[in-house]
């Protein structure tokens, strides 16, 4: 198709030509250049492979105009995306295969319906942000829980220390009977021991804070290392309106750098305090050792008793400081959990709003296409992705996850599973799924070891149902023939009246009666200022659809090119339609005579 230059106009554009002349190639090159997504993974691969095979080492350029502004997009086979001179709204493209199969896939039906819910980019960005916050806060909650559990484990030793002190008390009381010189040394030793305990507690606090600062700095460092957001303003869009936005991004980056610098200073100061406190502790411990030796010379065994008492009281003070720390960590954990709950509420609200938009879109389409075609939407009806995520989380646990995952995914939402695991709520799992408490306990134990944040934010998509009225009963699209599926999907596709629509050979599995009665009516009802591009072998589409432009593609076996491109009444176009699509004037006249002689009178 080297050198091909096709100009298309507002209204209905029809691409015609014999098979193998490049009709589909033209459409796939447009799709590739504008980076328009396909509706199914299989179609996406086929479309890309087709476009690249035609493009080779060349370049395709598409120019779009809305009457006021022109945007040019160019792309080669090596480009990750098209190079655009401005912002543009992507057209909707349906290949022949997509029209036939899109209705069979849940994701395809959902994507088709989403085309009628308006621009969802901001909502998608909000959802991504909310989900990311939930994952981050869940990680904090899990880390907080682990720290609390470890603190509780350590504090459990406080009762043992108190028992040991009680057992040591009689020996310490005996020391009261020592000589006045020994009592003086013991009193000095008790004072030093209190200082050692205070420094040990302070040293531990400094070490914990230093480690916490280090972990927080690592998280912040990952944000600083990544490249800050940047977007050049297109030359064709006039004066640069993003300059103040870039300045704010630059300021944010500067503040991040300052924050890192402050954290470096904080960690350095904490380390210095730890080092100083440690040195002071070593110094007073040496004084304590000297006094214990002196006390031992006055009373055999006295030094050991004092030493044991000092160690036990230091340990008790450390554990009592952990009791205070535990209370602080519990308050902090509650605050984080509350923030996570608010983030989950926000995520739920975003997804509920999206469901409501889909429901409204389905109602609008039902009003236009009903009663023959009916569309239904079920909230969070596609649980397969959630079941797969649960299976991945349970893999290697010894639990029969392939059997359990679908049951969980159908009965419990991702948020409910998170909160049940978080609270070790075995009863809830048992009541919701019917599995035993023992199995619920094993399940929660395993879930506590995986990334619960990722599991809690899995998207359980809404389920969209397409049905066709067949006689007096509605049939699901999965029960329909290929032709019947097309009679459901095509009218839906043609409701995209506000977007540029491109459809490749939609007529292969539908009869002429449907084309004349339904498809043509939809084409004629479209806004004349809109644009639709059809490639077809059916003459009814350009003729009965009153095409604004017909382009005939030709090929010499090596190259595809445009033989004609003009209005419907142009003689060259009339000749092309009668020859390529009607089989020639003689064949058309013979059919007309046949219909006249044998048709209804």
C-alpha positions, 0 to 999 in steps of 0.5 A: 500500500506504499503511496496510498492516500485516501481522503474520507469525508463526514457521513458514511464512507464505504470501502469496496473492492474485490477480496484481497485488494486491501480493504481490511489492510486499510482499516487495520493500518488506521487502528494501528496508527491511532493505537485503538484497542481491540475488544478481544485479546485474540483480535488484538494480536491478529490486528497488530500482526496484520498491520505490521505485515503490511507496514513493513519498514514504512510509516502510516499517517492519519490526519483527524479534523473536528472542523476547527483543529487538525491532528496528525498521527504517524507511526512506524512498526518500531514505534511503541505508540503513534506520534501525535501533533495534539490530543485526539479522541480515538475512533471505535474499530470493529473487525469482522471477527470481533462483531462475530465473537465479542458477545461471547466473552464477558470482557467483550460485552463489558467493553462494548457497554462501557463505550456508552458510559462516557469518558472514564479516564478520570474515574479509572485514575481515581480507582487506581489511586484508591486501590494503591492507597489500600494496598499501601495501608494494608502493608502498614497494617500488616507490619503494625500487627507483626510489631504488636504481636512481637511486643506482646510476646516480649511483654509476656516475659514481664511476669517471669521477671517479677517472679525472679525479683520476688525470689531474689528479695530475701537475699537483697534484704540480707544485704541490709545487715551489712556494715556501714561501709558496705551499705554506702557502697550498695547505695552508690551501686543502686544509684548507678544501677538506676542510671544504667537502666535509664540509659538502656531504655533510652538506647533501645528507644533511639535504636528503634526510632533510627530503624523506623526512620531508615525504613521510611526513608527507603520508601520515600527514596523509591519515589525520588528515584522514579522519573517525575511526571512530564508532558510536553505541550503540543506545538499545534495546541497554541500557548503552553498551558501546562507550564504552571503544572510543571512548576508544581511538579518541580517544586514537589520534587524539590520538597521530596529531596528536602524531606530526604535530607531532613530524614538523613539529619534525623537518622544521623542525630538518632545514631549519635544519641544511640552512640553517646548513650551507649558510651555513657552506659559502658562508662557507668557499667564499669563503675558498677563493676568496680563497686561490686568487686569492692562490695564482694570483698566486704561480703562474699556473694553480695556483688552477685546478688546486686548484679542479678538485681540490677540485671532483672530491674533493667530488664523489667524497665525495658519491658515496662517501656515496651508496654507504653510502646505497645499502647502507642503502636495499638493506637497507631494501628487503629488509626491506620486501619481507620484510614484503610477503611476510608480508602476502601469506602472510596474504592467501593464508591468509585466502583458502585458509581461505575456500575450505576453508569453502566446500568444507566447506559444499558437502560438507554440502549434497551429503550432504543433497541428493545424489546428485540434486544435486551441488556442486563448488568449484574454488580460484581458478577465476574468473579473469575479473576478474584478466584484466580487471585485466591488460588495464587495466594493459597498455592503451596499451602496444602489447602485444596485451593482449586476447589475452595477459591471459586466458593470463596470468590462467589460468597465473599467480596475482596474487602470482606475477605481482607477484613475477615483475615485481618480480624481472624474471623473464622465464623464469618468464613464458615457461615459464608462458605459452609466450610468447617471452622478448622478449614477456615482457620487454616485458610486465614492462617495462610492468607495472613502470609500473603499480600492481602492488599493486592487480594483486597483490591482485585477488580470483580467486574460487573457481568453484562448480559446480551439477550435476543427475543426469539419468538416469545422467549429471550435467548442469551447470546451464547445460545445464538447462531453467529448470524443472530449474534451479529444482529444483536451486536451490530445495532449496539455498535451503531448506537455510537453516534458521537464517535468516529466508527469503523467497521470491517465487513459486518455483513458476512453472517447476516442476511440482506433482510436484516441489512435493509430493515435494521442496519440501513435504518441505523445508518440513515439515523446517524448525525450527518456531521458524524463519520462512519467507515464501512468496508463491505461486499454488500451493495445495499450498504452504500446504495441504501445507506446513501453513502457520502463517499465510496472508495474502491480499492484495487490491487495488481497482486503486489500493491493495493491502491484506490481505483476510485474515491468519490460520491455515490452518484459519480459514474466511476463509483456507480460503475464500481458498485455495479461491477464489483458488488452486483456482478456487472450490469448484465447480472443486475438487469437479469436479477431485476427482470427475475424479480419483476416476473416472479415477484409479488404483484 
